[in-house]
Amino acid sequence: MRLTHLLTRETVVTRLQDAGDNTMALSTVTSVMMCEIQPLSDEKSNISSEVFGKTFVIYTDGRVSLYPGDTLQDTDGNKYTVKSGGVSLRQFNSVGYTKTIIELTQ
């Protein structure tokens, strides 16, 4: 079973890659990843010492691996960064999904 009917937003995932000569550059990981982005609730925001309204949770079907520091850009032009320790694989009955904490960066 997949979450595809619940995933409503298109995002592009980029990741820092070694470009040689001691330089790093952002490289596209996926051209389009479907996901659901929701604001993190106020009480969870206070626990993690974040500014409310700037931290979000993203749900994906787990086909694309997300790592801390990855950048996501949605179709509205918003850019998000995956938080350190924010990626967790989850299971609800027969449905597997990835829950990731992200921060709005632009």
Beta strands, then each sheet from edge to edge (+ up, - down):
strand 1: 9-20
strand 2: 23-39
strand 3: 55-60
strand 4: 71-74
strand 5: 79-92
strand 6: 95-104
sheet 1: 1+ 2- 3+ 6- 5+ 4- 1+
end
